[in-house]
Amino acid sequence: MVDYAALAEFRHALRKFLVFSERKAEELGLTAQQHQALLAIRGAPTEKATIGYLADQLIIKPHSASGLVERLEVSGLVTRSPSETDRRQSLIELTAQAGKLLEQLSATHQEELLRLRPMFTALLTRIE
C-alpha cells in the first residue's frame, strides 16, 4: 500500500533542503545552479570535468552548460584547459576562490543534512 502522506512529507522535506541550499549559495553570491556546477566539478573523477559531464550532472543541455562555464570563468571561479587525451574537449577546474566558497557551502550543507538525517530516515522507513 502506498503511504501518500509519507511521500508528500518526504518531497516537502527535500524541497525545504533545496530552499536552504539556494539561500546559502545566494549568501555567498552564487546561484543554486552555479553552486551545483562547482560541486559537480569538484566531485568529478579525474579528467571527467568536461562540458558534457557537467551537462549530464546538472541535467541540462551542453550549450547551457557551456554558457554556465563561461559565466563561472568570467567570475574567476573556474578555468578551462585542453584535455591531453582528447583535444576537442576542455577540462574544467575550480579556482582557489571557488574552492573556498565550495568548502564553506559544503560544510554548512553537511551540517544541515546531519541535522535532518533522523527525519529523512523516519520518512524512508515509513515508505518501505
C-alpha positions, 0 to 999 in steps of 0.5 A: 500500500502506498503511504501518500502522506509519507511521500508528500512529507518526504518531497516537502522535506527535500524541497525545504533542503533545496530552499536552504541550499539556494539561500546559502549559495545566494549568501555567498553570491552564487546561484543554486545552479552555479553552486551545483556546477562547482560541486559537480566539478569538484566531485568529478573523477579525474579528467571527467570535468568536461562540458558534457559531464557537467551537462549530464550532472546538472541535467541540462543541455551542453550549450547551457552548460557551456554558457554556465562555464563561461559565466563561472570563468568570467567570475574567476571561479573556474578555468578551462584547459585542453584535455591531453587525451582528447583535444576537442574537449576542455577540462574544467577546474575550480579556482582557489576562490571557488574552492573556498566558497565550495568548502564553506557551502559544503560544510554548512550543507553537511551540517544541515543534512546531519541535522535532518538525517533522523527525519529523512530516515523516519520518512524512508522507513515509513515508505518501505 
